């Protein structure tokens, strides 16, 4: 079936080999890219037998699906690529679960969580129905532990299970702003390590936003009261709080570490196409898919950067071909609904009743570059509006046509989409059709930009030491930029390796076209999100990037703007914000103290990496410098246990903190040298332990430098976009994680928290 036009980058090949290709019982790879796409295409096409298609028709459709993926015009989400045709695991990326207020239901949800993650799905939870901490329990005469305690239990469940045998699961927790425990929830992640693998968001609504702006009070009580008040009312249960004070706490949390996000549930439920089945109370972990409890969504993205035709030398968006591809993609994703396997009877029933799909796009920033359109321009917004309009028109039409052929989704009779209920359609196959989802990994496979995000970086060096040792190229340079500069990859890399900025190769006009994410103001980010949201029936996953120096007031303005522009939610990330730790006092007080390192982490650091043998395996020690002063230390260990890796990470964090607080490096080094555990020889010198090895590197006496130029794996590019999430490193390659599409991702190995 192979098409001559297909190209696969070395990076994509590595990603597919590691995570996607089928493996034999001994771990050997038993398929290639062609085989994977054939497997997926065949599985989706064979669904048509269920509806009376002939063998010839099925083969024709299989070819159409294959060509779509082989040309990298479209890719389904990762679980579909991994699990289609295997009989194992779900093809849905994420599910949503409401948690009813009973012990039996809490334990059932924990069980369903485990099964969903075993099958390969992430989960969003609604905590709002759980009674507050300290409320009475009539059956036992006891007191409720509260929703945040339940959240900690769910976090522990999540740490025990590897998602689909391939990755840790992603989670979202949402609590309504009117819940009595909302303040505890806002601050539940302030102490690092208590709640892991969870994003958190506040479920708000127009009533709350109006109360904020009108300086009104809201009533924190359970069951939840969704009204606002001019002043506290003594006769009512619960307590009253000024809405603006609570809003400021939310803003402060977002300023400190990017959480909580905001989700406007009433706006989401305005577009709820199946209200007879219930209200939507939560979203998937990345926020683009609000769902009823038990629902999931089958996602896929079209690479719009491929849809360019030319009239002479003038590029145009190929609307006709795009519309045809939208039609094919809707059919593909609808067939995923039939081919899918779900972990429980409840999730199976819910997904069959609504048949939701989420078709979105990726490669939008590439398209803008190829049209010479800056991301932060009115012209970009016009193109976004056009693409969104075409996407919605043809997705809706196709779903309606499939509904005529195969039947509407079962809940359509009572749906507001139905003409008999005042809607616009006589048939509709899918309750929702569109979603702009994270495309971190699949966009790396397709070699395109992520979702509707701007370019992340024009050039950067990899931090993956194993990749460096395998003689893989260290510099990534944007392909479109290389073409514009008419320079070879090696020539540009040499220029950058000499310490020059990439800006030196571009004129101002070209530089504007290649604006990267951190250079775009947050209001432009939000406006772009709002433009697409007009056409998308579910949600959008997007990160609103802010500079390190952004204030709490800036974040408040961003949240307000997102609300005013009819977004359904917002996620912000202030560069470097997750490097601040908040410590909760152990005394009998609710007071919190914020401990900050002196100043913000510089966006660019120069570093060197040293390799050495230790008694626990090969160790790579990276020391990053701010000007001429040591600033931070990272160390990774080769094939060893998690305890040694965790202890080493902790040691490096403490060393980095000490350095940043002004403790001389020689004082730290003196404490490390001589500590003995499992001595081994390393290049003629004894390394007594991991601590001793790090001490040797800091003293300049140990190891072998990997990079002879002394610049290590950092670069002095002005636009080197190294966004380290809370100092976090990729769990697979130890590269720097960056925040994009509301999700932590690694540019080096393709790891993405959101699939």
C-alpha positions in Angstrom: 0.0 0.0 0.0 3.0 2.3 0.5 2.7 5.8 -1.2 5.8 7.4 -2.6 4.9 10.7 -0.9 5.3 9.5 2.7 8.3 10.6 4.8 9.0 9.8 8.4 11.5 11.8 10.4 14.1 10.1 12.5 12.4 11.5 15.6 9.0 10.1 14.5 10.6 6.7 13.9 12.0 6.6 17.4 8.6 7.6 18.9 6.8 4.9 16.9 9.3 2.2 17.7 9.1 2.9 21.4 5.4 3.3 21.9 3.3 2.5 18.9 4.5 -0.5 16.9 3.2 -3.9 17.9 5.7 -6.1 19.7 6.1 -9.8 20.0 6.1 -11.8 23.2 9.8 -11.1 23.7 9.5 -7.4 23.1 10.7 -7.5 19.5 9.0 -5.0 17.1 6.8 -6.9 14.6 5.4 -4.0 12.5 6.6 -0.8 10.8 4.8 2.5 10.0 3.1 1.0 6.9 1.9 -2.0 8.9 0.6 0.2 11.8 -1.4 2.4 9.4 -2.7 -0.7 7.6 -3.8 -2.2 10.9 -5.6 1.0 11.9 -7.2 1.6 8.5 -8.4 -2.1 8.2 -9.9 -2.0 11.7 -11.9 1.1 11.0 -13.0 0.1 7.5 -14.2 -3.4 8.6 -16.8 -1.7 10.8 -18.8 -1.1 7.6 -19.6 -4.8 7.4 -21.9 -4.3 10.3 -23.9 -1.9 8.1 -24.1 -4.1 5.0 -21.0 -3.0 3.0 -19.5 -5.3 0.4 -16.0 -6.5 0.5 -15.0 -4.2 -2.3 -16.5 -1.2 -0.5 -14.6 -2.1 2.6 -11.3 -2.4 0.8 -11.9 0.9 -1.0 -12.6 2.6 2.4 -9.5 1.0 3.9 -7.4 2.4 1.2 -8.9 5.9 1.7 -8.2 5.7 5.5 -4.7 4.4 4.9 -3.8 7.2 2.4 -5.1 9.8 4.8 -2.8 8.7 7.5 0.2 7.8 5.2 0.2 11.3 3.8 0.1 12.6 7.3 -3.0 14.6 6.5 -4.7 13.2 9.5 -3.8 11.1 12.6 -6.1 9.7 15.2 -5.2 10.0 18.9 -2.5 7.8 20.3 -4.7 5.1 21.8 -6.3 4.4 18.4 -2.9 4.1 16.8 -1.6 1.8 19.6 -4.7 -0.4 20.2 -6.8 -0.6 17.0 -7.0 -4.2 15.8 -5.2 -5.6 18.8 -8.3 -6.5 20.9 -6.5 -4.8 23.8 -7.2 -1.5 25.4 -9.4 1.4 24.6 -9.1 3.8 21.6 -10.4 6.7 23.7 -7.8 9.0 25.2 -9.9 10.1 28.2 -13.0 9.5 30.2 -15.0 11.6 32.8 -16.4 10.3 36.1 -18.8 12.0 38.5 -18.3 10.8 42.1 -21.6 10.4 43.9 -21.7 11.0 47.7 -21.6 7.5 49.2 -18.8 5.2 50.2 -20.0 2.5 47.8 -19.9 4.9 44.9 -16.5 6.3 45.9 -15.1 2.8 45.9 -16.9 2.0 42.6 -15.3 5.1 41.0 -11.9 4.0 42.3 -12.4 0.6 40.7 -13.6 2.1 37.4 -10.6 4.5 37.5 -8.3 1.5 37.7 -10.0 -0.3 34.9 -10.0 2.8 32.7 -6.3 3.4 33.2 -5.5 -0.3 32.7 -7.2 0.1 29.3 -5.2 3.2 28.5 -7.5 6.1 29.2 -7.0 9.2 31.4 -9.8 10.5 33.6 -11.5 13.7 34.6 -13.3 13.7 38.0 -16.1 15.9 39.4 -15.8 16.3 43.2 -18.7 18.6 43.6 -21.3 16.1 44.8 -19.1 14.9 47.7 -20.1 16.3 51.1 -17.6 18.6 52.7 -15.0 17.6 55.3 -16.5 17.3 58.7 -20.1 17.0 57.6 -22.1 14.3 59.4 -22.7 10.8 58.1 -26.0 9.5 59.3 -25.4 5.8 58.8 -22.2 5.7 60.9 -22.6 8.8 63.0 -19.2 9.7 61.8 -17.7 12.7 59.9 -17.0 13.0 56.2 -13.3 13.1 55.2 -14.1 15.6 52.4 -13.5 15.6 48.6 -9.8 16.6 48.9 -9.1 13.5 50.9 -10.9 11.4 48.3 -8.8 13.2 45.7 -5.6 12.0 47.5 -6.9 8.4 47.4 -7.6 8.7 43.6 -4.1 10.1 43.2 -2.7 7.0 44.9 -4.7 4.7 42.7 -3.3 6.5 39.7 0.3 6.0 40.8 -0.2 2.3 40.9 -1.3 1.7 37.3 0.6 2.3 34.1 -1.8 3.5 31.4 -2.2 0.8 28.9 1.1 -0.6 30.0 2.8 2.4 28.4 2.6 5.5 30.5 1.3 7.0 33.7 -2.3 8.1 33.6 -3.4 11.8 33.3 -6.1 13.1 35.6 -8.2 16.2 36.1 -10.2 17.1 39.2 -12.9 19.8 39.1 -14.9 21.3 42.0 -17.6 23.9 41.8 -16.7 27.3 43.2 -19.7 27.1 45.6 -18.6 24.0 47.4 -17.7 24.6 51.1 -14.2 23.0 50.6 -13.3 25.1 47.6 -10.5 26.9 49.4 -8.9 23.7 50.5 -9.2 22.5 46.9 -7.6 25.6 45.4 -4.5 25.0 47.6 -4.5 21.2 47.5 -1.4 21.0 45.3 0.6 23.7 47.1 2.6 21.1 48.9 4.5 19.2 46.3 4.1 15.4 46.2 0.7 15.2 48.0 -1.4 15.0 44.9 0.4 13.8 41.8 -0.7 13.2 38.2 -3.6 15.6 38.6 -4.5 18.9 37.0 -7.1 20.9 38.9 -9.7 23.4 37.7 -12.5 25.4 39.3 -16.0 24.9 37.9 -17.4 28.4 37.7 -20.4 30.0 35.9 -21.8 33.4 34.9 -23.4 33.9 38.3 -20.0 33.7 40.0 -18.3 36.0 37.4 -21.1 38.6 37.9 -20.7 38.3 41.6 -17.0 39.0 41.2 -17.6 42.1 39.1 -20.4 43.4 41.2 -18.6 42.8 44.5 -21.3 40.3 45.7 -21.2 37.4 48.1 -21.6 33.7 47.3 -22.9 31.1 49.6 -20.6 28.1 50.4 -22.9 25.3 51.4 -23.8 21.8 50.7 -25.9 20.9 48.8 -24.6 23.6 46.5 -26.4 27.0 46.3 -25.6 28.6 42.9 -26.9 32.1 43.7 -25.2 35.3 44.8 -26.1 37.7 47.5 -25.7 41.4 48.4 -24.7 40.5 51.9 -24.5 37.4 54.1 -27.8 36.0 55.4 -27.6 34.9 59.0 -30.4 32.4 58.8 -28.8 30.3 56.1 -26.5 27.3 56.6 -22.9 27.3 55.5 -20.9 30.5 55.2 -20.6 33.5 52.9 -17.6 34.8 51.2 -17.0 37.7 49.0 -16.7 36.4 45.4 -13.9 38.7 44.6 -11.8 37.4 47.5 -12.2 33.8 46.3 -11.4 34.8 42.7 -8.2 36.4 44.0 -7.2 33.1 45.6 -7.8 31.3 42.3 -5.7 33.9 40.5 -2.9 33.7 43.1 -2.8 29.9 42.6 -2.6 30.3 38.8 0.2 32.9 39.2 2.2 30.6 41.5 2.1 27.4 39.5 -0.5 27.6 36.7 -3.3 26.0 38.7 -6.2 26.0 39.2 -7.5 26.6 35.7 -11.1 27.8 35.2 -13.9 26.0 33.5 -17.2 27.7 33.0 -19.7 24.9 33.4 -22.9 26.8 32.5 -21.3 27.9 29.2 -20.4 24.3 28.5 -23.9 23.1 29.3 -25.4 25.6 26.9 -23.9 23.4 24.2 -24.8 20.2 25.9 -26.5 18.3 23.1 -27.9 15.6 25.5 -29.2 17.4 28.6 -31.8 14.6 29.1 -28.9 12.3 30.1 -27.5 14.8 32.6 -25.5 17.9 33.2 -21.8 18.1 32.3 -19.7 18.6 35.5 -16.2 17.9 34.4 -13.7 17.7 31.5 -11.0 15.3 30.5 -7.5 16.1 31.9 -6.5 18.7 29.3 -9.9 20.4 29.3 -10.8 20.2 25.6 -13.5 17.5 26.2 -16.3 18.3 28.6 -18.2 15.0 29.0 -21.1 13.4 30.9 -20.1 10.9 33.5 -19.0 7.6 31.9 -18.4 9.2 28.4 -15.2 9.3 26.5 -14.3 10.9 23.2 -12.6 9.6 20.1 -10.2 12.2 18.9 -8.2 12.9 15.7 -6.5 15.9 14.1 -6.1 17.2 10.5 -2.7 18.6 9.7 -3.8 21.9 8.1 -0.2 22.7 7.1 -0.6 20.3 4.3 -3.5 22.1 2.7 -1.9 24.6 0.5 -2.3 25.0 -3.3 -0.8 27.7 -5.5 -2.2 30.1 -8.1 1.1 30.8 -9.8 3.4 31.6 -6.9 0.6 32.7 -4.6 -0.3 30.2 -1.8 -3.9 29.6 -1.0 -5.7 27.5 1.5 -7.0 24.4 -0.3 -10.6 24.6 1.0 -12.0 22.0 -1.4 -9.5 19.3 -0.4 -9.8 20.2 3.2 -13.6 19.8 3.1 -13.2 16.3 1.5 -10.7 15.3 4.2 -13.0 16.5 7.0 -15.8 14.2 5.5 -13.5 11.2 5.5 -12.2 11.9 9.0 -15.7 12.2 10.5 -16.5 8.8 9.0 -13.2 7.4 10.4 -13.9 8.6 13.9 -17.5 7.5 13.8 -16.2 4.0 13.0 -13.9 4.2 15.9 -17.0 4.5 18.2 -18.1 1.1 16.9 -14.7 -0.5 16.9 -13.8 0.8 20.4 -13.6 -1.3 23.6 -14.5 0.2 26.9 -13.4 -0.9 30.4 -16.9 -1.2 32.0 -20.5 -1.8 30.9 -21.4 1.7 32.1 -18.8 3.4 30.0 -19.8 1.3 27.0 -23.5 2.2 27.3 -22.8 5.9 27.7 -20.5 6.1 24.7 -22.9 4.2 22.5 -25.8 6.5 23.5 -24.0 9.7 22.4 -21.4 8.6 19.9 -19.3 11.7 20.5 -16.2 12.3 18.4 -13.6 15.1 18.5 -12.2 16.1 15.1 -9.6 18.9 15.4 -6.6 20.3 13.7 -2.8 20.6 14.1 -0.1 22.3 12.0 -1.9 25.7 12.2 1.3 27.6 13.0 3.1 25.9 10.1 0.2 27.0 7.8 0.6 30.6 9.0 4.4 30.6 8.3 3.9 29.2 4.8 1.4 32.1 4.2 3.9 34.6 5.7 1.2 35.5 8.3 2.4 36.3 11.9 0.5 34.4 14.6 -0.4 37.6 16.5 -2.1 39.4 13.6 -5.7 40.1 12.4 -4.9 38.1 9.2 -4.2 35.0 11.3 -7.5 35.4 13.1 -9.3 35.6 9.8 -7.7 32.4 8.5 -8.5 30.7 11.8 -12.1 31.8 11.5 -12.3 30.5 7.9 -10.8 27.1 8.8 -13.0 26.8 11.8 -16.1 27.6 9.8 -15.3 25.0 7.0 -14.4 22.4 9.7 -17.8 22.9 11.5 -19.9 23.1 8.3 -18.6 19.8 6.8 -18.3 17.9 10.0 -21.9 18.7 10.8 -23.1 17.8 7.3 -21.2 14.6 7.2 -22.4 13.5 10.6 -26.0 14.2 9.5 -25.5 12.2 6.3 -24.1 9.2 8.2 -27.1 9.5 10.5 -29.4 9.1 7.5 -27.5 5.9 6.5 -26.8 4.3 9.8 -29.1 6.0 12.3 -28.7 9.0 14.7 -27.1 8.6 18.1 -29.6 6.9 20.4 -30.1 10.0 22.6 -30.9 12.2 19.6 -34.7 11.9 20.1 -34.5 14.2 23.2 -31.6 16.3 21.9 -31.9 20.0 21.3 -30.1 19.3 18.0 -33.3 17.5 16.8 -35.6 19.5 14.5 -38.6 18.3 16.5 -37.1 19.9 19.6 -36.3 23.2 17.8 -32.9 22.2 16.5 -31.5 22.3 13.0 -31.1 18.6 12.1 -33.4 15.7 11.1 -30.6 13.3 11.7 -27.2 13.4 13.5 -24.8 10.6 14.0 -22.6 12.2 16.7 -23.7 14.3 19.7 -20.5 16.3 19.4 -18.3 16.5 16.3 -15.4 18.8 17.0 -12.6 19.3 19.6 -9.2 21.0 19.5 -7.2 18.4 21.5 -3.5 18.2 22.4 -1.4 16.8 19.6 2.0 16.7 21.4 3.0 13.2 20.2 1.0 12.8 17.0 2.2 16.2 15.8 5.8 15.0 16.3 4.9 11.9 14.2 3.4 14.2 11.5 6.4 16.6 11.9 4.1 19.6 12.3 3.3 22.2 15.0 0.9 21.3 17.8 -2.8 22.0 17.6 -3.6 25.7 17.2 -0.5 26.7 19.2 2.2 29.0 17.9 5.6 27.6 17.1 7.3 26.5 20.3 10.8 27.1 19.2 12.8 27.8 16.1 15.9 26.0 17.2 17.1 24.3 20.3 19.5 21.7 21.5 18.4 18.4 23.0 19.0 17.5 26.6 18.6 13.7 26.0 22.0 12.3 26.9 21.4 8.9 25.5 20.4 10.5 22.2 23.6 12.5 22.3 25.7 9.4 22.8 24.0 7.7 19.9 25.4 10.5 17.7 21.9 11.9 16.9 22.0 15.5 15.8 21.8 17.8 18.8 20.2 20.8 17.2 16.5 21.0 16.1 15.9 23.7 13.6 12.5 24.5 12.1 12.2 23.1 8.6 10.4 26.1 7.2 13.0 28.4 8.6 15.8 26.3 7.0 14.1 26.6 3.6 13.6 30.4 4.0 17.3 30.9 4.9 18.4 28.6 2.1 21.1 27.2 4.4 22.0 23.6 5.3 21.1 22.2 8.7 24.8 21.9 9.6 25.6 25.4 8.5 22.9 26.8 10.8 23.9 24.5 13.6 27.6 25.7 13.4 26.4 29.3 13.4 24.3 28.7 16.6 27.0 26.6 18.2 29.4 29.6 18.0 27.0 31.4 20.4 25.1 33.4 17.8 21.4 34.1 17.9 19.1 32.8 15.2 17.8 36.4 14.9 21.1 37.3 13.2 20.0 35.2 10.2 16.6 36.8 9.7 15.4 40.3 8.6 12.7 41.9 10.8 9.8 40.9 8.5 10.9 37.3 8.4 11.5 37.3 12.2 7.9 38.5 12.8 6.5 35.6 10.7 8.5 33.2 12.9 7.3 34.6 16.2 7.4 31.8 18.9 5.0 31.2 21.7 6.7 33.1 24.5 6.9 36.2 22.3 3.1 36.4 21.8 1.1 38.4 24.3 -1.5 36.5 26.4 -4.4 38.5 24.9 -3.4 37.3 21.4 -3.3 33.7 22.7 -6.7 34.1 24.2 -8.2 35.8 21.1 -7.0 32.9 18.9 -8.6 30.4 21.3 -11.8 32.3 21.3 -11.8 32.5 17.5 -11.7 28.7 17.1 -14.1 28.2 20.0 -16.9 29.9 18.0 -16.9 26.9 15.7 -16.1 24.1 18.1 -19.0 22.4 19.9 -17.0 20.9 22.7 -13.8 22.6 24.0 -10.2 23.6 23.2 -7.0 22.6 24.8 -4.6 25.6 24.7 -2.0 27.1 27.0 -1.9 30.8 27.6 1.8 31.6 28.0 2.8 34.5 30.2 6.3 35.9 30.9 8.0 35.3 34.3 7.5 38.9 35.3 3.7 38.7 34.8 1.7 39.8 37.8 -1.4 38.4 39.5 -3.2 41.4 37.9 -2.1 40.2 34.5 -3.5 36.7 35.1 -6.8 38.2 36.3 -7.0 40.2 33.1 -6.4 37.0 31.1 -9.1 35.1 33.0 -11.5 38.0 32.5 -10.7 38.3 28.8 -11.3 34.5 28.3 -14.7 34.9 30.0 -15.6 38.0 27.9 -14.7 36.3 24.7 -16.9 33.3 25.4 -14.2 30.7 26.0 -15.3 27.7 27.9 -12.2 27.5 30.0 -8.6 28.8 30.4 -5.2 27.4 31.4 -2.3 29.7 32.0 1.4 29.1 32.4 3.8 31.8 33.7 7.3 30.9 32.8 9.2 29.6 35.8 6.2 29.7 38.1 6.4 26.1 39.1 9.9 26.6 40.5 8.3 28.2 43.6 7.4 25.9 46.5 4.7 26.6 49.1 5.2 25.0 52.5 2.2 24.3 54.8 3.0 24.9 58.5 2.7 21.8 60.7 1.4 24.0 63.5 -2.3 24.3 64.3 -2.8 27.1 61.9 -4.1 27.5 58.4 -1.4 30.0 57.5 0.9 29.3 54.6 4.3 30.7 53.9 5.7 31.1 50.4 9.4 30.4 50.1 11.0 31.8 46.9 14.4 31.4 45.4 16.2 34.7 44.9 14.9 36.0 41.6 13.3 34.1 38.8 15.1 31.4 36.9 16.8 32.9 33.8 15.1 31.8 30.6 18.5 30.8 29.1 21.3 29.0 30.9 24.6 27.7 29.5 25.5 24.2 30.7 27.9 21.3 30.5 27.2 17.6 30.9 29.7 15.0 32.3 29.4 11.3 32.1 30.9 8.9 34.7 30.6 5.3 35.9 29.2 4.7 39.3 28.3 1.7 41.4 24.6 2.2 40.4 25.3 2.5 36.6 26.2 5.3 34.2 25.5 8.8 35.6 25.2 12.0 33.6 25.6 15.2 35.6 24.5 18.5 34.0 25.6 21.8 35.5 23.9 24.9 34.2 25.4 28.4 34.6 24.1 31.9 34.8 26.8 34.0 33.3 29.9 32.7 35.1 28.2 31.4 38.2 26.9 27.9 38.8 23.0 28.0 39.0 21.5 24.5 39.0 22.5 20.8 38.9 20.7 17.8 37.3 21.8 14.2 37.4 20.4 11.1 35.7 21.3 7.5 36.2 21.2 4.8 33.6 19.5 1.5 34.2 18.9 1.5 37.9 16.1 1.4 40.4 13.7 4.2 41.0 14.9 4.8 44.6 18.4 5.7 43.5 17.0 8.0 40.8 14.6 9.7 43.3 17.3 10.2 45.9 19.6 11.6 43.2 16.9 14.0 42.1 16.3 15.1 45.6 20.1 15.7 46.2 20.4 17.8 43.1 17.3 19.9 44.0 18.9 20.6 47.4 22.3 21.4 45.8 20.6 23.8 43.3 18.6 25.5 46.1 21.7 25.9 48.2 23.7 27.4 45.3 20.8 29.8 44.5 20.8 31.0 48.1 24.4 31.9 47.9 26.1 28.9 49.6 29.5 28.6 47.9 30.0 25.6 45.6 33.2 24.6 47.4 31.2 24.3 50.7 28.7 22.0 49.0 31.4 20.0 47.3 33.2 19.4 50.5 30.1 17.8 52.0 29.6 15.5 49.0 33.2 14.3 48.5 34.1 11.1 50.4 30.6 9.8 50.9 31.0 6.0 50.3 28.5 3.5 49.0 29.5 1.3 46.1 33.0 2.4 44.9 34.0 1.8 41.3 36.8 3.0 39.0 36.0 5.7 36.5 38.8 6.8 34.1 41.5 6.1 36.6 39.7 7.7 39.5 37.6 6.1 42.2 33.9 7.2 42.4 32.8 6.3 45.9 29.1 7.0 45.5 26.5 9.0 43.6 27.1 11.9 46.0 30.8 11.6 45.6 30.5 11.5 41.8 28.4 14.7 41.8 30.9 16.3 44.1 33.8 15.4 41.7 31.9 17.1 38.8 31.3 20.2 40.9 34.9 20.4 41.8 36.0 19.9 38.2 37.9 16.7 38.9 35.7 13.9 37.7 34.1 12.3 34.6 34.4 12.8 30.9 32.7 15.8 29.2 30.3 14.8 26.5 30.5 18.1 24.6 34.0 19.3 23.8 33.0 22.9 23.1 32.1 23.5 26.8 28.6 24.7 26.0 27.1 21.4 26.8 23.5 20.9 25.8 22.4 24.5 26.3 22.7 27.3 23.8 22.8 31.1 24.0 20.0 31.5 21.5 17.8 34.5 22.4 14.8 32.5 21.5 15.9 29.2 22.9 12.5 28.1 24.3 13.4 25.9 27.2 10.3 25.8 29.4 11.0 23.5 32.2 7.8 22.7 34.1 8.6 23.2 37.7 12.1 22.0 37.1 10.5 18.8 35.9 12.2 16.4 33.6 10.8 14.0 31.1 10.2 10.6 32.8 11.4 8.8 29.7 14.5 10.7 28.5 15.1 13.3 31.2 14.7 16.1 28.7 13.0 19.4 29.7 9.2 19.3 29.8 7.4 22.3 28.4 3.8 23.4 28.7 1.7 23.5 25.6 -2.0 22.8 24.8 -2.6 22.6 28.6 -0.3 19.6 28.8 3.3 18.8 29.8 5.3 17.5 26.8 8.8 16.7 25.8 10.2 18.0 22.5 13.0 15.5 22.5 11.5 12.1 22.7 7.8 12.7 22.0 6.6 12.0 25.5 3.3 13.8 26.3 1.3 13.6 29.4 -1.9 13.8 27.3 -1.1 11.3 24.6 
